[in-house]
Amino acid sequence: MTPEELSSAIRAALVEAVAAGDLAADVPAEVRVERPRNRDHGDWSTNIALQLAKAAGMPPRDLATSLATRLGQVEGIASVDVAGPGFLNIALDTASAGELARSIVESGTAYGHNDSEAGHTINLEFISANPTGPLHIGHTRWAALGDSMRRLLSASGADVTAEYYINDAGAQMDKFALSVLAAAKGEPTPEGGYPGAYIGDLAKVVVEQRPDVTELPEDEAVAVVRPLAYRAQLDEIRSTLERFGVFFDVWFSENELHEGGAVEKAVERLREQGHVFDEGGAVWLRTTDFTDDKDRVLIRANGEPTYFAADAAYYLSKKDRGFTEKIYLLGADHHGYINRLKAIASAAGDDAEVNIDVRIGQLVNLNGAKLSKRAGNIIELNDLLDWIGSDAVRYSLARYPADSPLSLDGEDLRKQTNDNPVFYVQYAHARTANVARLAGEDGVRREDGFDPSLLADATEATLLATLGDFPRVVAQAAHLREPHRVARYLEDLAGRYHKWYDTCRVRPMNAEEEVTDLHRTRLWLNDATRQVLANGLDLLGVSAPERM
């Protein structure tokens, strides 16, 4: 019996009680079941009696006792106990619990997927680095967490679009182009420009496409250099992210907002909403009406729009494209953006508590990392991938809440020991693959038999209980936007699998021992664990190796 089947059984018992006149309350569409912290209290627990007691006009324990009597008659349920003020602790019989192994294997990659976020249309913006240089360690945390969040939300039924906001407008792009042009001419980096060997690499790309660029007047040369260098740098950013397993559905250009008149239109729309005013020759948005600490300038007195105006236009673009929820994942130096972005949402007529979610990721310190030889003053993501590998970087970043400062040791992440969490989990998956491979050589085949009542060892009950909890963990991690919950779950699952492996054999002891249904049924459990480990690692963008 899966958690979903148990939930349905409890709901059916409630419907039956209402039909019999024993209960006067609206039955919820879904009944939530959870793992008790103490396994002595059973396999599953629900507080549904506490939820319905007031509406039903009954003491919670009386309602729970009545429900327990009905549930005790359900096939697959071994016992139901009433605890505390009205909790129901439910124990499944061995065969019913063991059926989960077959259900997981048959569900395959779909196991753990759920519809808890169905109906949510989400725009998820993360990284959004300037296209003036390579990605570095400061972008890495949100790259890992943002992509894992996208995977979790999609697995939980949300319609989610991952979006990269390209900051390709403003004076920075002119400085970038002038820096590349100077490198092409063999001249020093201009004041305030971008140094680094990567600028020289971009200059070579530009000259290959336009050999005459160094002979052009500076204004013409900059107009040629800017788009060519920009595209080359953006291509490198895309390539690095793909190497990291991160893919975006939309690459949105800030410059197109300005060139298409979206910024001016946004200001007028907000003015129509009654939140824009003119003062000192500038155009302002009255964000103090929405808990911001001061009003913000949209258009400067010289007629130039601010970054804040572009932020407003970008938010309205997301709203116009049908995204009812907008998630922003920003760096630690953007804490001040929270109130101003929420103010934009409110000024646009949205609910800042529902339609926008701004999250700040804290800094990452990676001991042993070296500054980039190309860029000089940064630690490049590409160098991290060469040194540590994508799996170790992604998993290590995913296993901690984003709002906690993080210090990691690069050499520890490279170690193939159980002290390294990503190795520990991946090794568990590789072990399940090896067990299945060797069992097949010994003639143990799943299709030849399955008797879930044979999964009676204590380690098997614990392993099954943990496997059954995976869909809940995925749904909770998606709802809270916290991928670290999946990583910690996988570590727990790996530990329980290793204990089971040490206790229960899938293969016969020797060639003389007959293959029985116990071996075959344990192979189902082994393969179910393998599937859940693979599914969980995939949600984090981490590979599930079959050999290590």
C-alpha positions in Angstrom: 0.0 0.0 0.0 1.5 3.3 -1.1 1.0 6.5 0.9 -1.4 7.7 -1.8 -3.4 4.5 -1.5 -3.5 4.9 2.3 -4.6 8.5 2.0 -7.4 7.3 -0.3 -8.4 4.6 2.1 -8.7 7.1 5.0 -10.8 9.4 2.8 -13.1 6.6 1.8 -13.6 5.7 5.5 -14.6 9.3 6.1 -17.0 9.3 3.2 -18.5 6.1 4.5 -18.9 7.6 8.0 -20.7 10.6 6.6 -23.0 8.4 4.5 -23.8 6.3 7.6 -24.6 9.5 9.6 -21.7 9.0 12.1 -20.0 12.1 10.9 -21.3 15.5 10.0 -18.4 17.3 8.2 -17.1 18.1 4.7 -14.6 15.5 3.7 -11.4 17.1 2.3 -10.3 16.3 -1.2 -7.1 14.9 0.1 -6.0 13.4 3.5 -2.4 13.9 4.4 -0.4 11.1 6.0 3.1 11.5 7.4 5.8 9.3 8.8 5.8 9.3 12.7 9.1 10.4 14.1 9.1 7.3 16.3 8.7 4.2 14.1 7.3 2.4 17.2 4.2 4.5 16.6 3.5 2.7 13.2 4.2 3.3 9.6 2.0 6.3 9.0 0.2 9.0 11.0 -2.6 11.4 10.3 -4.2 14.3 12.2 -7.4 14.3 10.1 -9.5 13.8 13.3 -8.1 16.9 14.8 -8.8 18.8 11.6 -12.5 17.8 11.3 -13.4 17.6 15.0 -14.6 21.2 15.4 -16.8 21.1 12.2 -18.1 17.7 13.2 -18.9 18.9 16.8 -17.1 15.9 18.2 -14.1 15.5 20.6 -11.1 14.7 18.4 -10.4 11.4 20.2 -13.9 10.2 19.7 -13.8 11.0 16.0 -10.4 9.3 15.8 -11.6 6.2 17.6 -14.6 5.9 15.3 -12.4 6.3 12.2 -9.9 3.8 13.6 -12.6 1.1 13.8 -13.4 1.6 10.1 -9.7 1.7 9.0 -9.0 -1.5 11.0 -11.2 -3.4 8.5 -9.3 -2.2 5.5 -7.2 -4.8 3.8 -3.5 -4.2 4.2 -3.8 -2.3 7.5 -2.5 -4.3 10.4 -3.5 -1.9 13.2 -4.7 1.6 14.0 -4.0 3.3 17.3 -5.4 6.6 18.7 -2.6 8.7 20.3 -2.5 12.0 22.1 -5.4 14.4 21.5 -6.6 12.5 18.4 -3.7 11.4 16.2 -4.1 8.1 14.2 -1.1 5.9 14.0 -1.4 3.3 11.3 0.7 0.1 10.9 0.5 -1.8 7.6 0.9 -5.5 7.3 4.1 -6.8 5.8 2.7 -7.8 2.4 0.9 -4.4 2.0 4.1 -2.5 2.9 6.2 -4.6 0.6 3.9 -4.0 -2.4 5.5 -0.5 -2.5 8.7 -2.1 -4.0 6.8 -3.3 -7.1 4.9 -0.1 -7.4 8.1 2.0 -7.4 9.8 -0.2 -10.0 6.8 -0.1 -12.3 6.4 3.6 -11.9 10.1 4.1 -12.9 11.2 7.7 -13.4 7.6 9.0 -12.6 7.8 7.8 -9.0 7.9 10.8 -6.7 6.2 13.1 -9.3 3.0 14.6 -7.9 0.5 17.3 -8.7 0.9 19.4 -5.5 1.9 22.5 -7.5 -0.5 21.9 -10.4 -2.2 25.1 -11.6 0.8 27.2 -10.7 2.3 29.1 -13.7 5.7 30.2 -12.6 8.5 32.4 -14.1 11.8 31.4 -12.4 14.6 33.9 -12.9 18.0 33.0 -11.7 21.7 33.8 -12.3 21.2 36.7 -14.7 24.9 37.5 -14.9 26.2 40.4 -17.0 27.4 39.2 -20.4 30.7 41.0 -19.9 32.7 38.1 -18.5 32.8 34.5 -17.6 30.5 32.9 -14.9 32.2 32.7 -11.6 31.7 31.2 -8.1 29.3 33.9 -7.2 26.8 32.7 -9.8 27.3 29.0 -9.1 25.0 28.7 -6.1 22.0 30.0 -7.8 22.8 28.0 -10.9 22.6 24.8 -8.9 19.7 25.7 -6.7 17.7 27.5 -9.4 17.9 24.6 -11.8 17.1 22.1 -9.0 14.1 24.3 -8.0 12.9 24.2 -11.6 13.1 20.4 -11.7 11.3 20.1 -8.4 8.5 22.5 -9.4 8.0 20.7 -12.7 8.0 17.3 -11.0 5.2 18.6 -8.7 3.0 19.7 -11.6 3.8 23.4 -12.0 4.1 25.0 -15.4 7.5 26.6 -14.8 9.7 28.6 -17.2 13.3 29.1 -16.4 14.5 32.5 -17.5 17.9 34.2 -17.8 17.7 38.0 -17.7 20.6 39.3 -19.8 21.9 42.6 -18.4 23.0 43.8 -21.8 22.0 47.5 -21.5 23.7 50.5 -20.1 27.3 51.9 -19.9 28.8 48.6 -18.9 28.3 47.3 -22.4 30.1 50.3 -23.9 33.0 49.7 -21.4 33.0 46.1 -22.4 33.2 46.9 -26.1 35.9 49.5 -25.6 37.9 46.9 -23.6 37.7 44.4 -26.4 38.5 47.0 -29.0 41.6 48.1 -27.0 42.7 44.5 -26.9 42.3 44.1 -30.6 44.5 47.1 -31.1 47.1 45.9 -28.6 46.3 48.9 -26.4 46.0 49.0 -22.6 42.6 48.4 -21.0 40.7 51.8 -20.9 40.0 53.3 -17.5 37.0 51.5 -15.8 37.2 48.8 -18.5 37.4 45.0 -18.2 40.9 43.5 -17.8 41.8 39.9 -18.2 43.0 37.5 -20.8 39.4 36.5 -21.8 39.0 40.0 -23.2 41.9 39.2 -25.5 40.3 36.0 -26.5 37.1 37.9 -27.4 39.2 40.4 -29.4 40.5 37.5 -31.5 37.0 36.3 -32.2 35.9 39.8 -33.3 39.0 40.3 -35.5 38.4 36.9 -37.2 34.9 38.1 -38.2 35.8 41.7 -38.9 39.5 42.0 -39.8 39.0 45.7 -40.6 37.6 46.7 -37.2 40.9 48.2 -35.9 40.9 50.6 -38.9 37.5 52.0 -38.3 36.8 55.3 -36.4 36.2 54.5 -32.7 32.4 55.0 -32.8 32.0 52.7 -35.8 34.4 50.2 -34.3 32.5 50.1 -31.0 29.3 49.5 -32.9 30.9 46.6 -34.6 32.6 45.1 -31.6 29.8 45.3 -29.1 27.4 42.8 -30.7 30.2 40.4 -31.8 31.9 40.3 -28.4 28.6 40.1 -26.7 27.4 37.1 -28.6 30.7 35.3 -28.2 30.7 35.9 -24.4 27.0 34.9 -24.1 27.7 31.7 -26.1 30.5 30.9 -23.6 28.0 31.5 -20.7 25.5 29.1 -22.3 28.2 26.5 -22.9 29.4 26.7 -19.3 25.8 26.4 -17.9 25.1 23.4 -20.2 28.3 21.8 -18.9 26.9 22.3 -15.4 23.5 20.8 -16.4 21.6 24.0 -16.4 19.3 25.0 -19.2 17.0 28.0 -19.7 13.8 28.1 -21.6 14.1 31.9 -22.2 17.0 34.2 -22.6 15.5 37.7 -22.1 17.4 40.8 -23.2 17.2 43.9 -21.1 18.4 45.9 -24.1 15.3 44.8 -26.0 13.1 46.3 -23.3 14.7 49.7 -23.9 14.8 49.5 -27.7 11.2 48.2 -27.9 9.8 51.1 -25.8 8.7 48.8 -23.0 10.3 50.9 -20.3 8.4 54.1 -21.3 5.2 52.0 -21.7 5.7 50.6 -18.2 6.0 54.0 -16.7 2.8 55.1 -18.3 1.0 52.0 -17.1 2.1 52.5 -13.5 1.1 56.2 -13.8 -2.4 55.1 -14.8 -2.5 52.9 -11.7 -2.0 56.2 -9.7 1.5 55.4 -8.3 3.8 57.6 -10.5 4.5 61.3 -9.7 6.8 64.0 -11.1 9.2 65.9 -8.8 12.5 67.8 -9.5 12.3 67.1 -13.2 12.4 63.3 -12.5 9.6 60.7 -12.7 9.1 58.7 -9.5 7.3 55.6 -8.4 5.7 56.0 -4.9 7.0 52.8 -3.5 6.6 54.0 0.1 3.0 53.1 -0.3 4.1 49.5 -0.4 6.5 49.3 2.6 9.6 50.4 0.6 11.9 52.7 2.7 11.9 55.5 0.1 10.3 56.4 -3.3 12.3 55.3 -6.4 13.2 57.3 -9.5 12.0 55.8 -12.8 13.2 58.5 -15.2 16.1 60.8 -14.2 15.8 64.6 -14.7 18.1 64.2 -17.8 15.5 61.8 -19.3 17.5 58.6 -18.8 15.6 55.7 -17.4 17.0 54.0 -14.2 17.7 50.3 -13.6 14.6 50.4 -11.5 12.5 51.4 -14.5 13.9 48.5 -16.4 13.0 46.2 -13.5 9.4 47.6 -13.6 9.2 47.0 -17.3 10.6 43.5 -16.9 8.1 42.6 -14.2 5.2 43.8 -16.3 6.6 41.7 -19.2 6.4 38.6 -17.1 2.8 39.5 -16.0 1.8 40.1 -19.6 3.2 36.8 -20.6 0.8 35.0 -18.3 3.1 34.2 -15.3 0.9 34.6 -12.2 3.9 33.8 -10.0 7.4 35.3 -10.4 10.3 33.9 -8.5 13.5 35.9 -8.4 16.7 34.3 -7.1 19.2 37.1 -6.3 22.7 37.3 -4.9 23.6 38.3 -1.4 24.3 41.9 -2.5 20.8 42.4 -3.7 19.0 42.3 -0.4 17.7 45.8 -0.9 15.8 44.7 -4.0 13.3 42.7 -2.1 11.0 45.6 -1.0 11.4 47.5 -4.3 10.5 44.5 -6.4 7.5 43.8 -4.2 6.5 47.4 -4.5 6.6 47.1 -8.3 4.3 44.1 -8.0 1.9 45.9 -5.8 1.9 49.0 -8.0 1.1 46.8 -10.9 -2.0 45.5 -9.1 -0.6 42.2 -8.0 -0.5 40.7 -4.5 3.1 40.9 -3.3 2.5 37.9 -1.0 1.3 35.7 -3.8 2.5 36.9 -7.2 6.2 37.5 -6.4 8.8 35.6 -4.4 12.2 37.2 -4.0 15.0 35.0 -2.5 18.5 35.9 -1.6 21.4 33.5 -1.7 24.3 33.9 0.6 27.9 33.8 -0.3 29.9 30.6 -0.9 33.5 30.3 0.2 35.3 27.4 -1.5 38.7 26.6 0.2 41.4 25.7 -2.2 39.9 27.3 -5.3 42.2 29.4 -7.4 41.7 32.6 -9.2 41.1 32.3 -12.9 44.1 32.6 -15.1 41.9 34.2 -17.8 40.1 36.7 -15.7 42.6 37.1 -12.8 40.3 38.4 -10.1 37.6 35.8 -10.1 37.1 32.0 -9.6 35.6 30.8 -12.8 32.8 28.1 -12.8 34.6 26.4 -15.7 37.7 26.0 -13.5 35.6 24.6 -10.7 34.1 22.0 -13.0 37.6 21.0 -14.2 38.8 20.7 -10.6 35.9 19.2 -8.7 33.3 18.1 -11.3 29.7 19.1 -11.9 28.2 16.4 -9.6 30.1 17.3 -6.5 29.6 21.1 -7.0 25.9 20.8 -7.6 25.2 18.3 -4.9 27.2 20.2 -2.3 25.4 23.5 -3.1 22.0 21.8 -3.2 22.3 20.2 0.3 22.2 23.5 2.2 19.5 26.2 2.5 20.2 29.1 0.2 20.0 31.7 3.0 22.9 30.2 5.0 26.5 31.3 4.3 28.4 28.3 3.0 32.0 27.3 3.4 33.2 24.2 1.5 36.6 22.5 1.0 37.3 21.6 -2.6 39.6 18.7 -1.8 37.0 17.2 0.5 34.5 17.3 -2.4 36.9 15.4 -4.5 37.4 12.5 -2.0 35.8 9.1 -2.7 34.9 8.4 0.9 31.7 8.1 2.8 32.5 11.4 4.5 31.7 13.0 1.1 27.9 13.2 0.8 27.7 13.1 -2.9 30.0 10.1 -3.1 28.0 8.4 -0.3 24.7 8.7 -2.2 26.1 7.9 -5.6 27.9 4.9 -4.2 24.6 3.6 -2.8 23.2 3.9 -6.4 26.2 2.1 -7.9 25.9 -0.6 -5.2 22.2 -1.2 -6.2 23.3 -1.5 -9.8 26.1 -3.9 -8.9 23.7 -6.1 -6.8 21.2 -6.3 -9.7 24.0 -7.1 -12.1 25.5 -9.9 -10.0 22.0 -11.2 -9.0 21.2 -11.6 -12.7 24.4 -13.6 -13.2 23.2 -15.9 -10.4 19.8 -16.4 -12.1 17.8 -14.1 -9.8 15.1 -12.4 -12.0 12.3 -10.1 -10.8 9.9 -11.5 -13.3 10.1 -15.0 -11.8 8.4 -14.1 -8.5 7.4 -11.5 -6.0 6.0 -12.1 -2.5 6.0 -8.9 -0.5 5.1 -10.8 2.7 8.6 -12.1 2.7 10.1 -8.6 3.3 9.8 -9.1 7.1 13.3 -8.0 8.3 13.4 -4.9 10.4 15.8 -3.2 7.9 13.4 -4.0 5.1 10.5 -2.3 6.9 12.6 0.7 7.6 13.8 0.9 4.0 10.3 0.6 2.6 9.1 3.3 4.9 11.8 5.6 3.7 11.1 4.8 0.0 7.4 5.5 0.6 8.2 9.0 1.9 9.9 10.2 -1.3 6.8 11.7 -3.0 6.0 13.7 0.2 9.6 15.0 0.4 9.5 16.1 -3.3 6.2 17.9 -2.8 7.4 19.6 0.3 10.7 20.6 -1.3 8.8 22.0 -4.3 6.3 23.9 -2.2 9.0 25.5 0.1 11.4 25.9 -2.9 14.1 24.1 -0.8 16.1 21.5 -2.8 18.2 20.7 0.2 15.4 18.6 1.6 15.8 16.1 -1.3 19.6 15.9 -0.7 19.2 15.2 3.0 16.5 12.6 2.2 18.9 10.8 -0.3 21.6 10.6 2.4 19.1 9.1 4.8 17.9 6.6 2.1 21.5 5.7 1.3 22.2 5.0 4.9 19.2 2.8 5.3 20.0 0.9 2.1 23.6 0.2 3.2 22.2 -1.2 6.5 19.8 -3.4 4.6 22.6 -4.6 2.3 24.7 -5.6 5.3 21.8 -7.6 6.7 19.8 -9.1 3.8 21.1 -11.0 0.8 19.7 -10.7 -2.6 21.9 -13.4 -4.1 22.2 -17.0 -3.0 25.2 -17.7 -0.7 26.7 -20.1 -3.2 26.0 -22.1 -6.4 24.4 -24.9 -4.4 21.8 -22.6 -2.8 18.4 -22.5 -4.6 17.1 -19.2 -5.9 13.8 -18.5 -4.1 11.1 -15.9 -4.1 12.9 -14.3 -1.1 15.8 -13.5 -3.4 13.6 -12.3 -6.2 11.5 -10.1 -3.9 14.6 -8.6 -2.4 15.8 -7.8 -5.9 12.5 -5.8 -6.4 13.3 -3.9 -3.2 16.9 -3.3 -4.3 15.8 -2.0 -7.7 13.1 0.2 -6.1 15.8 1.8 -4.0 17.9 2.2 -7.1 15.0 4.0 -8.9 14.4 6.4 -6.0 18.1 7.3 -5.7 18.2 7.9 -9.4 15.0 10.0 -9.4 16.2 12.1 -6.4 19.7 12.7 -7.9 18.1 13.8 -11.2 16.0 16.4 -9.3 19.3 17.8 -8.1 20.9 17.7 -11.6 23.4 15.0 -10.4 24.2 11.8 -12.2 23.5 8.3 -10.9 26.5 6.2 -11.9 26.2 2.4 -12.1 29.9 1.8 -11.4 32.3 3.7 -9.1 
